[in-house]
Amino acid sequence: MALLYEIDDENVPSSQIVNLRGQIAVPEGHPIAPNKANLHSSEEGIVPCLRQAQDEIINIPVDNKFAGIPWRGFSEGSRCISILPFSGGGRLIGFLVVGANPRRPIDDDHHQFMRDLASKVSSIANTVVSAEEAQRRAEKLEKKLEDSDKKIRHMAQNATIGMLRLSIDGKVLWANDEYYDLTGQSNQAEERFQFLDNFLDEDRESAVTAWNRLSGGEEKVSVELRLKRMFIPPTGEPEPGCITSTSFPYKEDGKTTSFTLKWAEKAEARKAEDAFEAKRQQEEFIDIVSHEMRNPLAAILMSADSITKSMAEVKERKITEARLLSALHSNVDSANTIVKCANHQKRIVDDVLTLSKLQYMMLAITPEPTQVQELIDSTLKMFESDLQEKKITATASAEKEKNNADWVSCDPSRLTQIIVNFLTNAIKFTKDEIRNRNIGTTSYFSR
């Protein structure tokens, strides 16, 4: 009889598994030969004996555990079972369990035969293991190369520069998405040298010269070229897209089989400038919004302060009915100013929300019939408290029109915004000294 066990080398030594790989005479499912067991802890069948034979050949007597085996040979049961450990690749890889000839004595010849058999089995196993390990190494290397190729292709496919690979006859073998974005072409099969059609006619000769230098044996060729596809900047007129083309040959066994081209758009520098300009515009926009929000806020604070002071004056001293009515009228005016300023701030906030969906400085203008004199007078009221505190007199008068027109078509909110800015600056620069300041042709201030 014979049993062949293989050690599963994927497990750590403390939990090595032995698997039954072949058997002679021993029936399937016989207790002496478990199909799978833990070499270091199992007590099933022959496994405890396998543990003893890890370092050397051992012989064990046949006992009741071997009952029911239809012995081969002389149909006589073996009196001794030999367990031969065999190795390969510098490690223990399995065991051969052999039932000895019952008609031969267990002597020195028997032991020598078993040693020779173990050596032969180890030699065969070593050959098999070496082949398997070589196969596994080849598979791992192939997988590693495949993974590496996938990573490189992924990086190339998602690169921010255009990349393409050309055959030696000028046909595109592969190109990434950025290449098609730069050229505006669709991802379809191209004819020979069709990539040259991407350039302006004035630059085509330079592109052909670069190709001839590359195919002539130069290791690296760089040239700046203009594309037919137009670059549309955030501001200014569209212009032909400009690229820097860097080309080099791809060689296999010392022979050039294809060419690789990298197209870096010159607009990258322009993009950096655009980003800087966008940041500057954003900062400027924040300054404008802050300024616009602060102007009516000052009037709100002054009006609220005026209401508070009037209430304190009423509490502190007796006041006539006439003066009380005057104070109430003044408070109503202040409250109206607060409402007007709040509505003005609301319009500014609405503009900011609108700008979040529109391009920078695209403000809506909504003209409607407006009495400019009335609008200016109501705007002056927003600053009444501030003007009184700083002892500044502000008056507004309209120039006489030839046709005596009292109404104009304009956006009252935008005009209010402009006048608020003029008034804010006028108050700021006249609070400490006497000076006259003309605001267009509609108003003046004096100290």
BAFIKOL-21206 format. One record per residue (C-alpha): residue number from 1; y negated, z, x; residue in three letters. Coordinates in steps of 0.5 Angstrom, whole numbers. Each point is the difference from the previous one (the first is absolute). Layout:
REM BAFIKOL-21206
<rec NUM; <Y; Z; X>; "ALA">
...
//
This chain:
REM BAFIKOL-21206
<rec 1; <0; 0; 0>; "MET">
<rec 2; <-7; -1; 2>; "ALA">
<rec 3; <-7; 2; -2>; "LEU">
<rec 4; <-7; -3; 2>; "LEU">
<rec 5; <-6; 5; -1>; "TYR">
<rec 6; <-7; -2; 2>; "GLU">
<rec 7; <-6; 4; 1>; "ILE">
<rec 8; <-6; -1; -4>; "ASP">
<rec 9; <-6; 0; 6>; "ASP">
<rec 10; <-5; 0; -5>; "GLU">
<rec 11; <0; 7; -1>; "ASN">
<rec 12; <-2; 6; 4>; "VAL">
<rec 13; <6; 3; 4>; "PRO">
<rec 14; <0; 6; -4>; "SER">
<rec 15; <2; -4; -6>; "SER">
<rec 16; <4; -6; 3>; "GLN">
<rec 17; <4; -3; -5>; "ILE">
<rec 18; <7; -3; 1>; "VAL">
<rec 19; <2; -6; -4>; "ASN">
<rec 20; <7; -3; -1>; "LEU">
<rec 21; <0; -7; 2>; "ARG">
<rec 22; <7; -2; 1>; "GLY">
<rec 23; <7; 3; -1>; "GLN">
<rec 24; <8; -2; 1>; "ILE">
<rec 25; <5; 3; -4>; "ALA">
<rec 26; <-4; 5; -3>; "VAL">
<rec 27; <-1; -1; -8>; "PRO">
<rec 28; <-7; 0; -3>; "GLU">
<rec 29; <-3; 7; -2>; "GLY">
<rec 30; <5; 3; 4>; "HIS">
<rec 31; <-2; 8; 1>; "PRO">
<rec 32; <1; -1; 8>; "ILE">
<rec 33; <-5; -6; 0>; "ALA">
<rec 34; <-7; 1; -4>; "PRO">
<rec 35; <-4; -6; 0>; "ASN">
<rec 36; <-7; 4; 2>; "LYS">
<rec 37; <-1; 7; 3>; "ALA">
<rec 38; <-5; 4; 4>; "ASN">
<rec 39; <3; 0; 7>; "LEU">
<rec 40; <-3; 7; 1>; "HIS">
<rec 41; <2; 4; -6>; "SER">
<rec 42; <5; -3; -4>; "SER">
<rec 43; <7; 3; -1>; "GLU">
<rec 44; <3; -6; -3>; "GLU">
<rec 45; <7; -4; 2>; "GLY">
<rec 46; <-1; -2; 8>; "ILE">
<rec 47; <-7; 2; 1>; "VAL">
<rec 48; <1; 7; 3>; "PRO">
<rec 49; <4; -4; 5>; "CYS">
<rec 50; <-5; -5; 1>; "LEU">
<rec 51; <-5; 5; 2>; "ARG">
<rec 52; <5; 3; 6>; "GLN">
<rec 53; <1; -7; 2>; "ALA">
<rec 54; <-8; -2; 2>; "GLN">
<rec 55; <1; 1; 7>; "ASP">
<rec 56; <7; -2; 2>; "GLU">
<rec 57; <7; -2; -3>; "ILE">
<rec 58; <4; 5; -4>; "ILE">
<rec 59; <7; 0; -3>; "ASN">
<rec 60; <1; 4; -6>; "ILE">
<rec 61; <7; 1; -3>; "PRO">
<rec 62; <2; -3; -7>; "VAL">
<rec 63; <0; 5; -6>; "ASP">
<rec 64; <0; 0; -7>; "ASN">
<rec 65; <-7; -3; 0>; "LYS">
<rec 66; <3; -7; 1>; "PHE">
<rec 67; <5; 1; -5>; "ALA">
<rec 68; <1; -7; -5>; "GLY">
<rec 69; <-2; -5; 6>; "ILE">
<rec 70; <5; -6; 0>; "PRO">
<rec 71; <1; 0; 8>; "TRP">
<rec 72; <0; -7; 3>; "ARG">
<rec 73; <5; -2; 6>; "GLY">
<rec 74; <7; 4; -1>; "PHE">
<rec 75; <-3; 3; -7>; "SER">
<rec 76; <1; 7; 4>; "GLU">
<rec 77; <-6; 4; 0>; "GLY">
<rec 78; <-4; 1; 6>; "SER">
<rec 79; <1; 7; 3>; "ARG">
<rec 80; <-7; 0; 4>; "CYS">
<rec 81; <-7; -3; -2>; "ILE">
<rec 82; <-4; -2; 5>; "SER">
<rec 83; <-8; 0; -1>; "ILE">
<rec 84; <-4; -5; 5>; "LEU">
<rec 85; <-7; 1; 0>; "PRO">
<rec 86; <-4; -7; 2>; "PHE">
<rec 87; <-7; -1; 2>; "SER">
<rec 88; <-5; -6; 1>; "GLY">
<rec 89; <-7; -1; 3>; "GLY">
<rec 90; <1; 7; 3>; "GLY">
<rec 91; <1; 4; -7>; "ARG">
<rec 92; <6; 2; -4>; "LEU">
<rec 93; <1; -5; -5>; "ILE">
<rec 94; <7; 2; -4>; "GLY">
<rec 95; <7; 2; 1>; "PHE">
<rec 96; <7; -4; -1>; "LEU">
<rec 97; <5; 5; -3>; "VAL">
<rec 98; <7; -3; 3>; "VAL">
<rec 99; <7; 2; -3>; "GLY">
<rec 100; <5; 0; 7>; "ALA">
<rec 101; <7; -3; 0>; "ASN">
<rec 102; <5; 5; -2>; "PRO">
<rec 103; <5; -2; 5>; "ARG">
<rec 104; <-4; 0; 6>; "ARG">
<rec 105; <-1; 7; 3>; "PRO">
<rec 106; <-7; 3; 1>; "ILE">
<rec 107; <-1; 0; 7>; "ASP">
<rec 108; <-5; -3; 6>; "ASP">
<rec 109; <2; -7; -2>; "ASP">
<rec 110; <-2; 1; -7>; "HIS">
<rec 111; <-7; 4; 2>; "HIS">
<rec 112; <-1; -6; 5>; "GLN">
<rec 113; <1; -5; -6>; "PHE">
<rec 114; <-5; 3; -4>; "MET">
<rec 115; <-5; 1; 5>; "ARG">
<rec 116; <1; -8; 1>; "ASP">
<rec 117; <0; -1; -7>; "LEU">
<rec 118; <-7; 4; -1>; "ALA">
<rec 119; <-3; -4; 6>; "SER">
<rec 120; <2; -6; -3>; "LYS">
<rec 121; <-3; 2; -7>; "VAL">
<rec 122; <-6; 2; 3>; "SER">
<rec 123; <-1; -6; 4>; "SER">
<rec 124; <1; -4; -7>; "ILE">
<rec 125; <-5; 5; -3>; "ALA">
<rec 126; <-5; -1; 5>; "ASN">
<rec 127; <0; -7; 0>; "THR">
<rec 128; <-1; 0; -8>; "VAL">
<rec 129; <-5; 6; 1>; "VAL">
<rec 130; <-4; -4; 5>; "SER">
<rec 131; <0; -6; -5>; "ALA">
<rec 132; <-2; 4; -6>; "GLU">
<rec 133; <-6; 3; 4>; "GLU">
<rec 134; <-2; -7; 3>; "ALA">
<rec 135; <0; -2; -7>; "GLN">
<rec 136; <-4; 6; -3>; "ARG">
<rec 137; <-5; -1; 6>; "ARG">
<rec 138; <-1; -7; -2>; "ALA">
<rec 139; <-1; 1; -7>; "GLU">
<rec 140; <-5; 6; 1>; "LYS">
<rec 141; <-3; -5; 5>; "LEU">
<rec 142; <0; -5; -5>; "GLU">
<rec 143; <-3; 4; -5>; "LYS">
<rec 144; <-5; 3; 4>; "LYS">
<rec 145; <-3; -7; 2>; "LEU">
<rec 146; <0; -2; -7>; "GLU">
<rec 147; <-4; 7; -2>; "ASP">
<rec 148; <-4; -2; 6>; "SER">
<rec 149; <-1; -7; -2>; "ASP">
<rec 150; <-2; 2; -8>; "LYS">
<rec 151; <-5; 5; 3>; "LYS">
<rec 152; <-3; -5; 4>; "ILE">
<rec 153; <0; -5; -6>; "ARG">
<rec 154; <-3; 5; -4>; "HIS">
<rec 155; <-6; 2; 5>; "MET">
<rec 156; <-1; -8; 1>; "ALA">
<rec 157; <0; -1; -8>; "GLN">
<rec 158; <-5; 5; -1>; "ASN">
<rec 159; <-4; -1; 6>; "ALA">
<rec 160; <-8; 0; -1>; "THR">
<rec 161; <1; -7; 4>; "ILE">
<rec 162; <3; -6; -2>; "GLY">
<rec 163; <6; -2; 4>; "MET">
<rec 164; <5; -6; 0>; "LEU">
<rec 165; <5; -3; 4>; "ARG">
<rec 166; <1; -7; 1>; "LEU">
<rec 167; <5; -5; 2>; "SER">
<rec 168; <-1; -4; 6>; "ILE">
<rec 169; <-1; -6; -4>; "ASP">
<rec 170; <-6; 4; -4>; "GLY">
<rec 171; <3; 2; -6>; "LYS">
<rec 172; <-1; 7; -3>; "VAL">
<rec 173; <7; 4; 1>; "LEU">
<rec 174; <-3; 7; -3>; "TRP">
<rec 175; <-7; 2; -2>; "ALA">
<rec 176; <-2; 7; -2>; "ASN">
<rec 177; <-5; 1; -7>; "ASP">
<rec 178; <-6; 1; 4>; "GLU">
<rec 179; <1; -7; 3>; "TYR">
<rec 180; <0; -3; -7>; "TYR">
<rec 181; <-6; 4; -2>; "ASP">
<rec 182; <-4; -2; 6>; "LEU">
<rec 183; <1; -7; -1>; "THR">
<rec 184; <1; 0; -8>; "GLY">
<rec 185; <6; -4; 0>; "GLN">
<rec 186; <6; 2; -4>; "SER">
<rec 187; <7; 2; 3>; "ASN">
<rec 188; <3; -6; 0>; "GLN">
<rec 189; <4; -5; 5>; "ALA">
<rec 190; <-5; -3; 4>; "GLU">
<rec 191; <0; -7; 4>; "GLU">
<rec 192; <0; -1; 7>; "ARG">
<rec 193; <-7; 2; 3>; "PHE">
<rec 194; <-2; 1; -7>; "GLN">
<rec 195; <-3; 7; 3>; "PHE">
<rec 196; <-5; -4; 3>; "LEU">
<rec 197; <-3; -2; -6>; "ASP">
<rec 198; <-3; 7; -1>; "ASN">
<rec 199; <-6; -1; 5>; "PHE">
<rec 200; <-6; -4; -1>; "LEU">
<rec 201; <0; -7; 2>; "ASP">
<rec 202; <-5; 2; 6>; "GLU">
<rec 203; <5; 5; 3>; "ASP">
<rec 204; <6; -4; -1>; "ARG">
<rec 205; <0; -3; 7>; "GLU">
<rec 206; <-1; 7; 3>; "SER">
<rec 207; <7; 2; -4>; "ALA">
<rec 208; <4; -6; 2>; "VAL">
<rec 209; <-3; 1; 7>; "THR">
<rec 210; <3; 8; 0>; "ALA">
<rec 211; <7; -3; -3>; "TRP">
<rec 212; <0; -5; 6>; "ASN">
<rec 213; <-1; 6; 5>; "ARG">
<rec 214; <5; 4; -4>; "LEU">
<rec 215; <6; -5; 0>; "SER">
<rec 216; <-2; -2; 7>; "GLY">
<rec 217; <2; 7; 3>; "GLY">
<rec 218; <-6; 4; 0>; "GLU">
<rec 219; <3; 8; -2>; "GLU">
<rec 220; <-6; 1; -4>; "LYS">
<rec 221; <-6; -4; -3>; "VAL">
<rec 222; <-6; 3; -4>; "SER">
<rec 223; <-5; -4; -4>; "VAL">
<rec 224; <-5; 2; -5>; "GLU">
<rec 225; <0; -5; -6>; "LEU">
<rec 226; <-3; -1; -7>; "ARG">
<rec 227; <3; 0; -6>; "LEU">
<rec 228; <-1; -5; -6>; "LYS">
<rec 229; <1; 6; -5>; "ARG">
<rec 230; <-7; 3; -1>; "MET">
<rec 231; <-2; 8; 2>; "PHE">
<rec 232; <-4; 3; -6>; "ILE">
<rec 233; <-4; 6; 3>; "PRO">
<rec 234; <-3; 5; -4>; "PRO">
<rec 235; <-7; -3; 1>; "THR">
<rec 236; <-2; -6; 2>; "GLY">
<rec 237; <3; -7; 0>; "GLU">
<rec 238; <7; -2; 1>; "PRO">
<rec 239; <3; -3; 6>; "GLU">
<rec 240; <6; -2; 3>; "PRO">
<rec 241; <5; 5; 2>; "GLY">
<rec 242; <1; 1; 8>; "CYS">
<rec 243; <6; 2; 3>; "ILE">
<rec 244; <2; 2; 7>; "THR">
<rec 245; <7; -4; 1>; "SER">
<rec 246; <5; 3; 5>; "THR">
<rec 247; <6; -4; 2>; "SER">
<rec 248; <6; 1; 4>; "PHE">
<rec 249; <7; -3; 1>; "PRO">
<rec 250; <7; 3; -3>; "TYR">
<rec 251; <5; -1; 5>; "LYS">
<rec 252; <8; 1; 0>; "GLU">
<rec 253; <4; -1; 6>; "ASP">
<rec 254; <-6; -2; 4>; "GLY">
<rec 255; <-2; -6; -5>; "LYS">
<rec 256; <-5; 0; -5>; "THR">
<rec 257; <2; 0; -7>; "THR">
<rec 258; <-6; 1; -4>; "SER">
<rec 259; <-7; 3; 0>; "PHE">
<rec 260; <-3; 6; -2>; "THR">
<rec 261; <-8; 0; -3>; "LEU">
<rec 262; <-4; 6; -1>; "LYS">
<rec 263; <-6; -2; -4>; "TRP">
<rec 264; <-5; 6; 0>; "ALA">
<rec 265; <-6; -1; -5>; "GLU">
<rec 266; <-7; 0; 3>; "LYS">
<rec 267; <-2; 3; -6>; "ALA">
<rec 268; <3; 7; 2>; "GLU">
<rec 269; <-7; 1; 4>; "ALA">
<rec 270; <-3; -2; -6>; "ARG">
<rec 271; <4; 5; -4>; "LYS">
<rec 272; <-2; 5; 4>; "ALA">
<rec 273; <-7; -2; -1>; "GLU">
<rec 274; <1; 0; -7>; "ASP">
<rec 275; <3; 7; 0>; "ALA">
<rec 276; <-6; 3; 3>; "PHE">
<rec 277; <-5; -4; -4>; "GLU">
<rec 278; <4; 3; -6>; "ALA">
<rec 279; <-1; 7; 2>; "LYS">
<rec 280; <-7; -1; 2>; "ARG">
<rec 281; <-1; -3; -7>; "GLN">
<rec 282; <4; 6; -3>; "GLN">
<rec 283; <-4; 5; 4>; "GLU">
<rec 284; <-7; -4; -3>; "GLU">
<rec 285; <3; 0; -7>; "PHE">
<rec 286; <1; 8; 0>; "ILE">
<rec 287; <-7; 1; 3>; "ASP">
<rec 288; <-3; -4; -6>; "ILE">
<rec 289; <5; 3; -5>; "VAL">
<rec 290; <-2; 7; 3>; "SER">
<rec 291; <-8; -2; 0>; "HIS">
<rec 292; <1; -3; -7>; "GLU">
<rec 293; <3; 7; -3>; "MET">
<rec 294; <-5; 4; 4>; "ARG">
<rec 295; <-6; -3; -3>; "ASN">
<rec 296; <1; 2; -8>; "PRO">
<rec 297; <4; 7; 2>; "LEU">
<rec 298; <-7; 2; 3>; "ALA">
<rec 299; <-4; -1; -6>; "ALA">
<rec 300; <6; 3; -4>; "ILE">
<rec 301; <-1; 6; 4>; "LEU">
<rec 302; <-7; 0; -1>; "MET">
<rec 303; <0; -1; -7>; "SER">
<rec 304; <5; 6; -1>; "ALA">
<rec 305; <-4; 4; 5>; "ASP">
<rec 306; <-6; -1; -5>; "SER">
<rec 307; <4; 2; -6>; "ILE">
<rec 308; <2; 6; 3>; "THR">
<rec 309; <-7; 2; 2>; "LYS">
<rec 310; <-3; -1; -6>; "SER">
<rec 311; <5; 5; -4>; "MET">
<rec 312; <-2; 5; 5>; "ALA">
<rec 313; <-7; -1; -1>; "GLU">
<rec 314; <1; 1; -8>; "VAL">
<rec 315; <4; 7; 2>; "LYS">
<rec 316; <-5; 3; 4>; "GLU">
<rec 317; <-6; -1; -4>; "ARG">
<rec 318; <-3; -1; -7>; "LYS">
<rec 319; <-1; -7; -1>; "ILE">
<rec 320; <-4; -4; -6>; "THR">
<rec 321; <4; -4; -4>; "GLU">
<rec 322; <-4; -6; 2>; "ALA">
<rec 323; <2; 1; 7>; "ARG">
<rec 324; <7; 2; -2>; "LEU">
<rec 325; <0; -7; -3>; "LEU">
<rec 326; <-2; -3; 6>; "SER">
<rec 327; <5; 3; 4>; "ALA">
<rec 328; <5; -2; -5>; "LEU">
<rec 329; <-2; -7; 1>; "HIS">
<rec 330; <0; 0; 7>; "SER">
<rec 331; <7; 3; 0>; "ASN">
<rec 332; <2; -6; -5>; "VAL">
<rec 333; <-3; -5; 5>; "ASP">
<rec 334; <4; 3; 6>; "SER">
<rec 335; <6; 0; -4>; "ALA">
<rec 336; <-1; -7; -2>; "ASN">
<rec 337; <-1; -2; 8>; "THR">
<rec 338; <6; 4; 1>; "ILE">
<rec 339; <4; -4; -5>; "VAL">
<rec 340; <-3; -7; 3>; "LYS">
<rec 341; <2; 2; 7>; "CYS">
<rec 342; <7; 2; -2>; "ALA">
<rec 343; <0; -7; -3>; "ASN">
<rec 344; <-2; -3; 6>; "HIS">
<rec 345; <5; 4; 4>; "GLN">
<rec 346; <5; -2; -5>; "LYS">
<rec 347; <-2; -8; 1>; "ARG">
<rec 348; <1; 1; 8>; "ILE">
<rec 349; <7; 4; -1>; "VAL">
<rec 350; <2; -6; -4>; "ASP">
<rec 351; <-2; -5; 5>; "ASP">
<rec 352; <4; 3; 5>; "VAL">
<rec 353; <6; 0; -4>; "LEU">
<rec 354; <-2; -7; -1>; "THR">
<rec 355; <0; -2; 7>; "LEU">
<rec 356; <6; 3; 1>; "SER">
<rec 357; <3; -6; -3>; "LYS">
<rec 358; <-5; -5; 2>; "LEU">
<rec 359; <-3; -2; 7>; "GLN">
<rec 360; <-5; 3; 4>; "TYR">
<rec 361; <-7; 0; -3>; "MET">
<rec 362; <2; -4; -6>; "MET">
<rec 363; <-4; 4; -6>; "LEU">
<rec 364; <-1; -3; -7>; "ALA">
<rec 365; <-7; -1; -2>; "ILE">
<rec 366; <-1; 0; -8>; "THR">
<rec 367; <-6; -3; -2>; "PRO">
<rec 368; <-3; 2; -6>; "GLU">
<rec 369; <-7; 1; -3>; "PRO">
<rec 370; <-4; 5; 3>; "THR">
<rec 371; <-7; 3; -1>; "GLN">
<rec 372; <-2; 2; 8>; "VAL">
<rec 373; <-5; 4; -1>; "GLN">
<rec 374; <4; 5; -5>; "GLU">
<rec 375; <6; 0; 5>; "LEU">
<rec 376; <-5; 2; 6>; "ILE">
<rec 377; <-3; 5; -4>; "ASP">
<rec 378; <7; 3; -2>; "SER">
<rec 379; <2; 0; 7>; "THR">
<rec 380; <-6; 3; 3>; "LEU">
<rec 381; <1; 6; -5>; "LYS">
<rec 382; <7; 1; 4>; "MET">
<rec 383; <-5; 2; 6>; "PHE">
<rec 384; <-5; 4; -4>; "GLU">
<rec 385; <2; 7; 2>; "SER">
<rec 386; <1; -3; 8>; "ASP">
<rec 387; <-7; -3; -1>; "LEU">
<rec 388; <-3; 6; -2>; "GLN">
<rec 389; <3; 5; 5>; "GLU">
<rec 390; <-2; -5; 5>; "LYS">
<rec 391; <-7; 0; -3>; "LYS">
<rec 392; <1; -8; 0>; "ILE">
<rec 393; <-3; -4; -5>; "THR">
<rec 394; <3; -6; -2>; "ALA">
<rec 395; <-2; -6; -5>; "THR">
<rec 396; <2; -6; -2>; "ALA">
<rec 397; <-4; -6; -3>; "SER">
<rec 398; <3; -7; -2>; "ALA">
<rec 399; <-4; -6; 2>; "GLU">
<rec 400; <-3; -5; -5>; "LYS">
<rec 401; <4; -6; -1>; "GLU">
<rec 402; <-3; -7; -2>; "LYS">
<rec 403; <4; 0; -7>; "ASN">
<rec 404; <0; 8; -1>; "ASN">
<rec 405; <8; 0; 0>; "ALA">
<rec 406; <2; 7; -1>; "ASP">
<rec 407; <7; -1; 1>; "TRP">
<rec 408; <4; -3; 5>; "VAL">
<rec 409; <8; -1; 1>; "SER">
<rec 410; <3; 4; 5>; "CYS">
<rec 411; <5; 5; 2>; "ASP">
<rec 412; <-3; 7; -2>; "PRO">
<rec 413; <5; 4; 4>; "SER">
<rec 414; <-1; -4; 6>; "ARG">
<rec 415; <-7; 0; 0>; "LEU">
<rec 416; <0; 8; -2>; "THR">
<rec 417; <4; 0; 7>; "GLN">
<rec 418; <-5; -4; 4>; "ILE">
<rec 419; <-6; 4; -3>; "ILE">
<rec 420; <4; 7; 1>; "VAL">
<rec 421; <1; -2; 8>; "ASN">
<rec 422; <-7; -2; 0>; "PHE">
<rec 423; <-3; 7; -3>; "LEU">
<rec 424; <5; 4; 4>; "THR">
<rec 425; <-3; -3; 7>; "ASN">
<rec 426; <-7; 0; -3>; "ALA">
<rec 427; <1; 8; -1>; "ILE">
<rec 428; <3; 1; 6>; "LYS">
<rec 429; <-5; -3; 5>; "PHE">
<rec 430; <-6; 2; -4>; "THR">
<rec 431; <2; 7; -1>; "LYS">
<rec 432; <-4; 3; 6>; "ASP">
<rec 433; <-6; -5; 1>; "GLU">
<rec 434; <-4; -4; -4>; "ILE">
<rec 435; <1; -8; 0>; "ARG">
<rec 436; <0; -6; -5>; "ASN">
<rec 437; <7; -3; -1>; "ARG">
<rec 438; <0; -7; -4>; "ASN">
<rec 439; <7; -1; -4>; "ILE">
<rec 440; <0; -7; -1>; "GLY">
<rec 441; <-5; -1; -5>; "THR">
<rec 442; <2; 5; -5>; "THR">
<rec 443; <-2; 7; 2>; "SER">
<rec 444; <-4; 4; 5>; "TYR">
<rec 445; <0; 7; 3>; "PHE">
<rec 446; <-6; 4; 3>; "SER">
<rec 447; <0; 7; 2>; "ARG">
//
